[in-house]
């Protein structure tokens, strides 16, 4: 059974410059489509869907406006109205937290979807969970494992708006699709192109984990560039040599090649936590 939920709070009209076409998303494989005019966080709503005894999966929660979007390290996510804020609930195998490869797989699938829709964008994946264009952040990814064999993939893509609309602290760090193309990109088309690629890639990696390295290589924004990784209060500098099949980042440091299974490329005091 497919569930389509619509909600329009009284503070805003139930209209959007980029309406969500639930029929197209159902054809793309989404069993449940929940569309909100405004919400605090699509991740929170997706967590409620995942907690249902028998949810129809995969499910997607989409919001026209999101007031409390979040990312890693307690970061906040700026969301221009009608840009893509969505969380996808899928069934998963195994227990425990999400492996590092899930975030990278999501990034690859999203970059491939955006490139297929608009090759002029030139999206690249920035380890561990961002999509960049020209060195600026276009999209963010957040992956969480929840109970009962389910996982949530949260994606925020600047499909609308302008970088100049963002808070001053973010304007030089992000980019939007209208900034690059001069026009927005439909949210429905992005979601429809994204899901089949994500599902196929997760199936591939379950059968052949080593396939991640080759699939990731053409999309990596860091290979050959000198970066600083922040981990445990310290910083590690080196030339990026790509990733390993377990999702670890490889840096050529003064002490030799080092692998990092976790860490951030953004210093803690540079994380945007909202205004």
C-alpha positions as a printed Julia matrix, in Angstrom:
275×3 Matrix{Float64}:
  0.0    0.0     0.0
  1.27   3.48   -0.82
  0.74   6.26    1.67
  0.82   9.87    0.51
  0.51  12.45    3.28
  0.16  16.16    2.65
  0.35  18.85    5.3
  0.13  22.64    5.07
  0.54  24.68    8.26
 -1.52  27.8     8.54
  1.57  30.05    8.62
  2.36  29.3     5.0
  0.21  28.59    1.94
  0.01  25.02    0.67
  1.73  26.03   -2.56
  5.24  25.55   -3.85
  7.17  26.77   -6.84
  8.39  23.18   -7.19
  5.53  20.78   -6.25
  6.27  17.17   -5.39
  4.77  14.68   -7.85
  3.95  11.64   -5.72
  2.9    9.58   -8.75
  6.35   9.97  -10.32
  8.02   9.01   -7.05
  5.86   5.91   -6.73
  6.88   4.89  -10.24
 10.52   5.37   -9.21
 10.07   2.87   -6.38
  9.02   4.87   -3.31
  6.29   2.93   -1.51
  5.47   5.78    0.9
  5.61   9.48    0.05
  5.1   12.02    2.85
  5.16  15.68    1.78
  5.06  18.49    4.32
  4.78  22.19    3.58
  6.84  22.92    6.68
  8.57  20.72    9.23
 11.22  20.93   11.91
 13.34  18.08   10.52
 12.67  15.44    7.87
 14.99  13.13    9.82
 12.73  13.3    12.87
  9.65  12.54   10.77
 11.48   9.69    9.03
 12.42   8.26   12.42
  8.73   8.17   13.34
  7.98   6.35   10.08
 10.76   3.86   10.77
  9.32   3.14   14.22
  5.99   2.01   12.81
  5.39  -1.76   13.15
  5.04  -2.41    9.42
  5.98   0.63    7.35
  5.77   0.45    3.57
  9.38   0.86    2.47
 11.21   2.56    0.98
  9.57   5.7     2.34
 10.51   9.31    1.71
  9.72  12.43    3.73
 10.01  15.7     1.79
  9.57  19.23    3.14
  9.12  22.55    1.34
 10.55  24.33    4.37
 12.69  22.84    7.13
 13.42  24.85   10.27
 15.76  22.53   12.18
 17.69  20.62    9.54
 20.93  19.15   10.86
 24.12  17.44    9.78
 27.16  15.85   11.4
 28.96  17.3    14.44
 25.8   19.07   15.55
 25.86  21.28   12.46
 22.71  22.98   11.22
 21.6   22.83    7.6
 20.49  26.0     5.87
 17.5   25.33    3.65
 16.22  27.75    1.03
 12.43  27.38    0.6
 11.58  24.77   -2.05
 15.09  23.37   -2.18
 15.32  19.62   -1.58
 15.16  18.46    2.02
 14.31  14.76    2.21
 14.87  11.68    4.33
 14.61   8.17    2.93
 13.76   5.16    5.11
 14.95   1.8     3.81
 15.18  -1.74    5.11
 18.71  -2.88    5.93
 20.53  -6.04    6.85
 22.49  -6.49   10.06
 22.62  -4.53   13.3
 24.7   -1.74   14.78
 25.5    1.68   13.43
 25.81   2.58    9.77
 29.17   1.65    8.22
 31.23   4.49    6.7
 30.51   3.11    3.23
 26.8    4.03    3.48
 27.46   7.76    3.51
 29.86   7.43    0.57
 27.41   5.23   -1.33
 24.71   7.84   -0.79
 27.06  10.55   -2.01
 27.98   8.6    -5.13
 24.33   7.86   -5.94
 23.38  11.51   -5.44
 26.29  12.79   -7.55
 25.43  10.32  -10.31
 21.78  11.39  -10.23
 22.62  15.09  -10.41
 25.13  14.52  -13.2
 22.63  12.49  -15.21
 20.04  15.26  -14.89
 22.4   18.21  -15.43
 25.92  17.28  -16.65
 26.9   20.97  -16.6
 26.76  20.94  -12.77
 29.95  18.93  -12.36
 29.12  17.53   -8.88
 31.85  15.86   -6.83
 31.78  13.9    -3.56
 33.73  15.31   -0.62
 34.53  12.67    1.99
 32.69  11.72    4.06
 29.26  13.22    3.37
 29.09  16.26    1.09
 28.51  17.06   -2.57
 30.53  19.96   -3.93
 30.54  22.07   -7.06
 33.64  24.16   -7.65
 34.81  23.55   -4.09
 31.58  24.81   -2.52
 28.97  22.71   -0.76
 25.9   21.89   -2.83
 24.46  19.03   -0.78
 24.82  17.34    2.57
 24.17  13.77    3.65
 23.29  12.26    7.03
 22.92   8.51    7.55
 21.44   6.9    10.65
 20.64   3.33   11.61
 17.43   2.82   13.53
 15.76  -0.14   15.18
 14.11  -3.11   13.51
 16.5   -3.34   10.58
 15.89   0.1     9.1
 18.13   2.97    8.06
 17.56   6.62    7.21
 19.39   8.51    4.48
 18.92  12.25    4.86
 19.81  14.5     1.94
 19.71  18.25    1.58
 20.37  19.63   -1.9
 20.41  23.32   -2.8
 18.12  22.85   -5.8
 16.65  26.35   -5.34
 17.62  29.7    -3.85
 20.93  31.55   -4.08
 24.05  31.53   -1.95
 23.38  35.23   -1.27
 20.14  34.19    0.44
 22.07  32.15    3.02
 23.26  33.45    6.41
 26.4   35.59    5.99
 28.64  32.96    7.59
 27.71  30.45    4.87
 27.63  32.53    1.71
 31.25  31.86    0.7
 31.03  28.17    1.6
 28.02  26.95   -0.35
 26.54  27.06   -3.83
 23.07  26.45   -5.23
 21.95  24.98   -8.52
 20.51  28.33   -9.64
 23.93  29.87   -8.91
 25.46  27.41  -11.4
 22.72  26.91  -13.99
 20.7   30.08  -13.62
 17.56  28.11  -12.74
 16.4   25.59  -10.11
 16.27  21.83  -10.55
 13.04  19.96   -9.81
 13.01  18.06   -6.53
 10.87  15.24   -7.91
 13.33  14.59  -10.72
 16.27  14.46   -8.29
 14.5   12.02   -5.96
 13.35   9.84   -8.85
 16.88   9.64  -10.27
 18.48   9.11   -6.87
 16.59   6.12   -5.41
 17.32   3.51   -8.12
 21.01   4.41   -8.06
 21.21   4.19   -4.27
 19.46   0.83   -4.11
 21.58  -0.63   -6.92
 24.8    0.6    -5.33
 23.92  -0.74   -1.88
 23.14  -4.12   -3.44
 26.46  -4.04   -5.32
 28.47  -3.21   -2.22
 26.73  -5.93   -0.21
 27.95  -8.44   -2.8
 31.34  -6.83   -3.53
 32.58  -4.27   -0.96
 35.74  -3.64   -2.99
 33.62  -2.09   -5.76
 33.32   1.09   -3.68
 36.83   2.29   -4.53
 36.34   2.21   -8.3
 32.83   3.62   -8.12
 34.01   6.49   -5.89
 37.2    7.42   -7.76
 35.72   9.55  -10.59
 33.59  11.54   -8.13
 36.2   12.27   -5.44
 36.84  16.01   -4.99
 39.9   15.48   -2.76
 42.27  13.08   -4.54
 45.54  14.85   -5.3
 44.72  17.77   -3.01
 46.3   18.61    0.33
 43.75  18.47    3.14
 43.61  18.71    6.92
 41.63  16.08    8.8
 40.33  17.01   12.24
 40.09  14.11   14.67
 40.01  13.98   18.45
 41.09  17.57   18.9
 44.09  17.17   16.57
 44.75  17.85   12.94
 46.43  15.61   10.35
 47.68  17.11    7.1
 48.42  15.18    3.95
 47.83  14.67    0.26
 44.61  12.75   -0.36
 45.18   9.41   -2.08
 41.53   8.38   -2.23
 39.69   5.88   -0.08
 39.84   2.21    0.94
 37.06  -0.31    0.42
 35.92   0.18    4.03
 35.37   3.89    3.37
 38.54   5.06    5.14
 40.22   8.2     3.82
 43.88   7.73    2.81
 46.32  10.61    3.35
 49.98  10.74    2.37
 51.37  12.45    5.47
 54.97  13.29    6.5
 54.83  10.07    8.53
 53.7    8.02    5.5
 50.34   6.78    4.29
 47.66   6.85    6.95
 44.08   5.61    6.9
 41.3    7.43    8.73
 37.97   5.69    9.33
 36.45   8.82   10.85
 37.08  12.51   11.23
 36.01  15.79    9.69
 37.47  18.13    7.1
 35.84  21.04    8.93
 37.32  22.32   12.17
 34.94  22.24   15.13
 34.94  26.05   15.46
 33.97  26.4    11.79
 30.86  24.21   12.05
 27.75  26.34   11.48
 25.28  25.8    14.3
 22.63  28.26   13.23
 21.73  31.75   14.32
